[in-house]
Amino acid sequence: MARSKPIHTPLITPPPNGSVSTEIFPAMGEEAIFRMIRDFYGKLSESSIGHMFAADAEGLAAEAEKSGAFFVFLLGGPPLYQQRYGPPRMRQRHLAIEIDEAARQEWLRCFGDVLEDATERYNFPAEHLEGFIEFLVKFSAWMVNAE
Ligand code: HEM
């Protein structure tokens, strides 16, 4: 998808992963993290930013698989994303997609929906939810690249 607007750079530095506890991965395990991210992509596909993601189930599953590998590492697991796809460089990888503040809010809403019952569904440790959400809020601001 070609960009129609110039690249916008947020007036912030990339946030560190500091608030995400590495105890999350051992509690959840790989399978539950991938399942949580698949559910997240299901919500994204039905959201107001659904057009940004693959329209077919197979394509969407492939996208969720990539993101799942990233979240396995972020939550304290092995560096699956780096092993499979190379250095994360997340802001750079998102530059081809026009992400404005409204798109960020919708992305966060979808993640929020998934996290609402993540403790029961995916064994996400309740005490670490707040730090994870804090990270998502900050890191997603770094992904905004359009006014
Ligand atoms: C701010 C709102 C965001 C929007 C609208 C957005 C949207 C997208 C889209 C459309 C893609 C391409 C389809 C795909 O491969 O999934 C993508 C890729 C990806 N996103 Fe985001 N994203 C956002 C923020 C984030 C954040 C905060 C993270 C991590 C914490 C993240 C992690 C990823 C990963 C790991 C990929 C796969 C990259 C690749 O290897 O190609 N995204 N995102």
Boltz pocket constraint, residues with backbone or C-beta under 6 A from the ligand:
constraints:
  - pocket:
      binder: B
      contacts: [[A, 49], [A, 52], [A, 53], [A, 54], [A, 63], [A, 64], [A, 66], [A, 67], [A, 70], [A, 85], [A, 90], [A, 93], [A, 94], [A, 97], [A, 99], [A, 100], [A, 103], [A, 104], [A, 105], [A, 107], [A, 108], [A, 136], [A, 139], [A, 140], [A, 141], [A, 143], [A, 144]]
      max_distance: 6.0
